[in-house]
């Protein structure tokens, strides 16, 4: 079973991948429509600290439900 830290790292890695798609020097052969989609996704993507808060809340609520 994955731990909370693993979930957090996967989400942050996904965020960094999307950020890389926005930088032509990092990903030079990405089509423009993919860059636009990545830009759209990142507009509402939570920051790393927000991701931690969300995962903490989910874990807390899960513990409360299980008790």
C-alpha positions as CSV (number, residue, x, y, z in Angstrom):
1,X,0.0,0.0,0.0
2,X,1.3,3.4,-0.8
3,X,2.1,5.8,2.0
4,X,1.0,9.4,2.1
5,X,4.6,10.5,1.3
6,X,4.5,8.4,-1.9
7,X,1.2,10.0,-2.9
8,X,2.5,13.5,-2.3
9,X,5.7,12.8,-4.3
10,X,3.7,11.4,-7.2
11,X,1.6,14.5,-7.3
12,X,4.6,16.8,-7.1
13,X,6.4,14.9,-9.8
14,X,3.3,15.2,-12.0
15,X,3.3,19.0,-11.4
16,X,7.0,19.2,-12.4
17,X,6.3,17.2,-15.6
18,X,3.6,19.6,-16.6
19,X,5.9,22.6,-15.7
20,X,8.5,21.0,-18.0
21,X,6.0,20.9,-20.8
22,X,5.7,24.6,-20.6
23,X,9.4,25.3,-21.2
24,X,10.5,24.9,-24.8
25,X,14.2,24.7,-23.8
26,X,13.4,21.7,-21.6
27,X,10.9,20.0,-24.0
28,X,11.6,21.4,-27.5
29,X,9.5,19.0,-29.6
30,X,6.2,19.4,-27.7
31,X,3.4,20.6,-29.9
32,X,1.9,24.0,-29.1
33,X,-1.6,22.5,-28.4
34,X,0.0,20.3,-25.6
35,X,1.8,23.4,-24.2
36,X,-1.5,25.2,-24.1
37,X,-3.2,22.4,-22.4
38,X,-0.4,22.2,-19.8
39,X,-0.7,25.9,-19.2
40,X,-4.5,25.6,-18.7
41,X,-4.0,22.8,-16.2
42,X,-1.3,24.7,-14.2
43,X,-3.6,27.7,-13.8
44,X,-5.6,25.9,-11.1
45,X,-3.0,23.4,-10.0
46,X,-2.3,23.6,-6.2
47,X,1.1,24.6,-4.9
48,X,3.3,22.1,-3.1
49,X,2.1,23.4,0.3
50,X,-1.5,23.2,-0.7
51,X,-1.0,19.6,-1.8
52,X,0.5,18.8,1.6
53,X,-2.5,20.4,3.3
54,X,-5.0,18.5,1.1
55,X,-3.3,15.2,1.7
56,X,-3.2,15.9,5.5
57,X,-6.9,16.6,5.5
58,X,-7.8,13.5,3.5
59,X,-5.7,11.4,5.9
60,X,-7.3,13.0,8.9
61,X,-10.8,12.5,7.5
62,X,-10.1,8.9,6.7
63,X,-8.9,8.3,10.2
64,X,-12.0,9.9,11.6
65,X,-14.3,7.8,9.4
66,X,-12.5,4.6,10.3
67,X,-12.8,5.1,14.0
